[in-house]
Amino acid sequence: MKSSQGLEKHFTSQKPNGVSIKDQIFNSFGIDCVVVFTTVLVIIMGFIALTATNIGSKLTANFSGIATISNFLYSYKALPLLAILTPFIGGLIETYFGTKSDNMRDVAVVNTTFITLLLVLAMYPQAMAGTLNYKISKILGFGLSFKVDMLSMTMAVTTSILWLMVMIYSHDYMLEENHRNRFYLFMSITYGAILGTVMAGDIFTMFLFFEIMTFSSYMLVSHCEHEECISAGYNYIYMGVLGGLSILLGMILLYLNTNTLEFVPMASQFHQLGVVKYWIIGLFIFGFGIKAGMAPVHVWLPKAHPVAPTPASALLSGIMIKIGAYGILRVTTSYFFPLHSEIEGYKDVLWSASKTLGAGIIWLGIITMAMGVFLALQQANIKKMLAYHSVSQMGYIIMGIGVAIYLGYKGAMGFSGSVYHIINHALFKSVLFMVAGVIYLRTHELDMYKLGGFWKKMPFTAVACLVAALGITGMPGFNGFASKSILHHAIIEAYDYGHPSFKFAETMFTIISAGTVCSFIKLFGFVFLGKCPDKYKNIDGGYRMMDMAMGGLTLLIIGIGLKPNYLLNQFIIPAARSITYDPKFIDKYLVNMNFFNSHDMIGMVWVYLLGAVIFVVGIKFHLFHLHFPEWLKMEHIVFYPLNKVLQVASKAMTTGEQMGIQKSEKAIAGASSTIHSMVEHHEDKDHNKVGIINRFVHTISIFTHRYETNMIKSDVVIYSIVLTGILAILLIFS
Amino acid sequence: MKSTDCIVNPDDEDESMKSSITHHKMDFFSVNSLILLIIFTLLTTGYVLLNTRFGSSILTIILHNPKVPMVILLLPFIAAPLSVYIGYKSEDYRDILMVNMIFITLLLVLSLYTDIANGSMAVVMPKILGFGLHFKIDRLVWMLMLTASGLWLMSCIYAHNYMFEEEQHRNRFYFWMSITFGGVMGALMAEDLLTMFLFFEIMYISCYFLVAHNQTNSALLAGNRYIYLGVVGGLSILLSMSLIYAKTSTFIIAEIGSLIPAVWQTNQMFILIAIIFMLLGLAIKSAIFPLHFWLPEAHSSAPTPSSAILSGMVLKVYIFSIIKILFRAIGMDVITSVNLPFVITTLAIVGMIMGSILAIGQKDIKKMLAYSSVAQVGYMLLGIGLATELGMAAALFHIITHALMKSALFFCAGAIIYQKGKRDIREFQGIGYEMPITMVVFSIAAFSMIGIPGLIGFMSKWYLSIAALSSNKPVFVIMIMISSFLNAMYYLPIIITAFLKENKNRNNVLVKDKVPKTMIVPMVIMASLCVIIGFFPQWLMDFITKAITLFY
């Protein structure tokens, strides 16, 4: 792999810095991490105890101190702002410490994240009551507005827990990379921006933080600074800018047509708008869909995620792409949903728009799922495979969102499925990336066919990988099972209540789940089972801090898997209730849902069997080494005509130029510098691998050289044009 | 040159640092004493001015003096020859004179506010040039004058070290810099066409010397192109003026405005030709797209401080004059009846897109910035072409926005040229680690150009889009978005190259910029203004909206 070579070079150049990884637990960082980790465990336990039982009310009744605290938590409105600012300010403090020592900086990083987590958790009471609105007017023209409901809360808590774990993990990993201060600074900015995005109370605030996130995460994607990173980064940033502009356009249209930017249900207002409403929502979905890795615009994702440093790719895949999904969910459920008071039931005319939109989104989701999984099966690079799986799992989430919109009043199942899957995917995908990171640190190899037998060398990593793999494939008892069965119910409901064609979608769903199973059998089998290559006989196990981070997330995966109802009851159902869904439907189907019923379990057995069959067949006929031809690639298909036109245009221009050069060479010998650059460009661009943006830039520069510069150089032409123009005007009018 | 002791030569920085400490003795104690002294003086003068009769009479003289605009106009013209005289003695004193002159002008402009807060202030110098000079200052003019003097102050501070290291013939430079300042002030305040024309001519002749300052072949060529086209433009404005005068027998804009509707009924063709020539002349001077070809060479070959003012303010004067003539002299009825908004917006759109596209192909950073100016002029023109108050407010907002962003970008480009001697953007690898402050300022200004929310450029795009949509032109909004994307395509690679690519000769290790503070401070101020106004755009927007109601 080219990327690994590039990284290898980094390591060698790293050595003089004198940084070597010592697996000491008793340094300041290790102690701090253990303390923070145990505190978080205790806090989560306490949180669950407070929310799931009625200990909380007893405590407040009996102890006045606790009552004061809870009163404060219920009345202090600036919490969202504090939670967002902590990482931003913390980032600067971290950078300052970073100039002193790595350990001190990482202690600061972990503590900042921990404080932010506490602040986020402290918002729970108000978010539950639905009263947390905070506005800063007189800033940025429209004012910033924050509104934390249970949906935002769910996202923020997931983000914070995951972030803390990844920060604990990244200490050891990042010692291998350069520019660590920069990395942590942008990490913190991204964190703050993500919190801002999910807590935003209007589309303007959301857009602001969304853009900050795009740009700061760019620095994470192209952190390694070698060629592949930079080109993946270009892909990422240009798509990101495009997405941002399309959201901006949608926002301007929205503002002019409805005169508000807030997230309030406004289907009745939208109902009168005609076609414009589809433009608005389409622009939003396109913009957020780019970040979410939705089917036709996912091209940046499989490039960007593998090249980022592992902690960053864990967070990119774990959280960042979910922000896109969250954006779609938030925008559609606000703008295409009516108020409870405006509608009479499921068949109300106000639902018609969301029905049309939802059907489209479901199919987009299905296509994303299928494409992601089939491309993932072809990958040999572990991180690339995981990135394609992220695309595929985003397909599940988008499909869930589609059902949530398509079924309108009865869409609560799709809604909770997609939110649940957002949480679950964040957990297991980051564990999987972390596993890949550990393997990479020990072997500097990511090609799974060249690895094997590591379960003896690093048993803990193997267990974590197994748990996460079982989670992503949907084994009962692990978290993926819960969300996948809700999503499965949702798609079944889509054809029960809606169009019969979704029967086909349900079949696709099963096949794709089987594909997922197969590719994780492949991953686990090739990396951890089998025979260990001689090269890696002497490698060590994992790192303690990294193991601790993975262990924490693994515990969460198993915990959610064993008690799936806790999250559903405490986070997701309250979130669904804050949106215009039929409360009776929620009470009947979602509250105290029985996950471990025989029908769903047997369904999973079939999925696993099918997956195993695909695996065996694939190995036997070498199907996993198939590579799709170049022309099947999405970017190739989409941009082919434009690419070809540009190619032809630049060719035509350069050939003309070369002839011109030959002439001018006879005349003037000195003009060779420009010629050189022209010919260079010409040679550069002849092969097909040049990206569309690059080709565009090349064509433009040739165009400028050939016409604009020449035109400017020949003053005579200019003056004659201007003078004849003036004369012509004089003649015409006099 | 005697004044080398305060110039830091990049090669022997350490030595000069040591020597500067021993020479200047600016330790913490003396800085502290200075600050205390300044505070004491301020308090005493404040007390005297506000509480004694003598003080209050001085205050009235300054604040309500009808002669202040005259002083503002004359100061640069007096300072120009003086600066040459002093410049022969000592370069430092010359620069001190310039900066102080501009600072005093800035204060005088500020003191005008009481007069124009709720109205306008007219100044007439009768019997000069046959027809007399008429000036009028209203809130818009005041705002632009403030911007101009702020910008000039910044570039003069910036120029001190930059010019010393990079360029020759500094006396000449400061002379023409000062004259240009006077020309800009005059052209902004002008209330009759003749005065406007007079100051236009002063401006472009003095700008010629700024453009061709290097005296290299290419600079002279660019200067030639600049001056010939300027003459063509000037003649066409003159023709148009005389046509208007023939029918209305006045040069004063307000009077023309009241006479034109009647003339329009009888002499449509006459007025139409006048409008066409006026716009042609102003289009050449403000580099509207098909007539932009003089700009990239001219702005990129000028010394950096003057590139900043040429792009930042001189172009805007012509654009503001377009607003003045179109909306106050010719009037909305005539404009809409000849379908002028359509023509202007079409030109604007083409300019926006083509300017950005041509900028993508550039390798020289200053040339790229100059092409970007062509595109940005398109934005302002779009706002004007909408012919609504919203559009005009957006255009004026963008004038300020662009002045801030583009001067910050030019200052950064100058700092790179100063420290590294590089102009080719392909050679900027890892420069973000050598000149972190410069490149952070560059990034802020470039992000503002692209339109990242929270920065001033975003708000001006937002206002422009709202204005376009409320006059039912969604196509324009899409064009603005495309142009923003193209902006991203040429600004982002520079930032990425600077921060993420490794230089062959140097590891990416963070060090401080080796650029003198007099160059760092102006660009940091510009960048922080971009952020501050980006966060509180309504301060500026409310001012502009109120100013527009008083403008007609």
Boltz contact constraints between the chains, C-beta under 6 A:
constraints:
  - contact:
      token1: [A, 139]
      token2: [B, 535]
      max_distance: 6.0
  - contact:
      token1: [A, 140]
      token2: [B, 535]
      max_distance: 6.0
  - contact:
      token1: [A, 141]
      token2: [B, 459]
      max_distance: 6.0
  - contact:
      token1: [A, 141]
      token2: [B, 537]
      max_distance: 6.0
  - contact:
      token1: [A, 141]
      token2: [B, 538]
      max_distance: 6.0
  - contact:
      token1: [A, 208]
      token2: [B, 453]
      max_distance: 6.0
  - contact:
      token1: [A, 208]
      token2: [B, 454]
      max_distance: 6.0
  - contact:
      token1: [A, 211]
      token2: [B, 452]
      max_distance: 6.0
  - contact:
      token1: [A, 211]
      token2: [B, 453]
      max_distance: 6.0
  - contact:
      token1: [A, 222]
      token2: [B, 500]
      max_distance: 6.0
  - contact:
      token1: [A, 225]
      token2: [B, 500]
      max_distance: 6.0
  - contact:
      token1: [A, 225]
      token2: [B, 502]
      max_distance: 6.0
  - contact:
      token1: [A, 237]
      token2: [B, 492]
      max_distance: 6.0
  - contact:
      token1: [A, 241]
      token2: [B, 488]
      max_distance: 6.0
  - contact:
      token1: [A, 245]
      token2: [B, 481]
      max_distance: 6.0
  - contact:
      token1: [A, 245]
      token2: [B, 484]
      max_distance: 6.0
  - contact:
      token1: [A, 245]
      token2: [B, 485]
      max_distance: 6.0
  - contact:
      token1: [A, 249]
      token2: [B, 481]
      max_distance: 6.0
  - contact:
      token1: [A, 252]
      token2: [B, 465]
      max_distance: 6.0
  - contact:
      token1: [A, 256]
      token2: [B, 469]
      max_distance: 6.0
  - contact:
      token1: [A, 697]
      token2: [B, 360]
      max_distance: 6.0
  - contact:
      token1: [A, 700]
      token2: [B, 357]
      max_distance: 6.0
  - contact:
      token1: [A, 700]
      token2: [B, 360]
      max_distance: 6.0
  - contact:
      token1: [A, 700]
      token2: [B, 361]
      max_distance: 6.0
  - contact:
      token1: [A, 701]
      token2: [B, 361]
      max_distance: 6.0
  - contact:
      token1: [A, 704]
      token2: [B, 358]
      max_distance: 6.0
  - contact:
      token1: [A, 704]
      token2: [B, 361]
      max_distance: 6.0
  - contact:
      token1: [A, 708]
      token2: [B, 358]
      max_distance: 6.0
  - contact:
      token1: [A, 712]
      token2: [B, 293]
      max_distance: 6.0
  - contact:
      token1: [A, 715]
      token2: [B, 225]
      max_distance: 6.0
  - contact:
      token1: [A, 718]
      token2: [B, 293]
      max_distance: 6.0
  - contact:
      token1: [A, 722]
      token2: [B, 232]
      max_distance: 6.0
  - contact:
      token1: [A, 733]
      token2: [B, 273]
      max_distance: 6.0
